[in-house]
């Protein structure tokens, strides 16, 4: 059941919402509507930043530059961890090209 209430708080720029948490397996989830995603400027596959201040949780969509940097770091980590295997695969591909 999704229940939320839009409120205006003059001390905070923007909109506040009240939502009920939902059980998903052994976890608890906050179901976000498309409107909520739109307010954050994110899509379902986007990465978000979550920070906490006391009992307050802040969600922030990452700017495109930060997303690109995050993806770049992840790619670098994959290449570092699997360098040998990736080089062997590249060599196999080169051998197949020369035989074919």
Secondary structure, DSSP 8 states (H G I E B T S, - for coil): -----EEE-TTSSSEEE----EEETTEEE----HHHHHHHT--TT--EEEEEETTEEEEEE--HHHHHHHHHHHHHHHHHHTHHHHHHHHHHHHHHHHH-
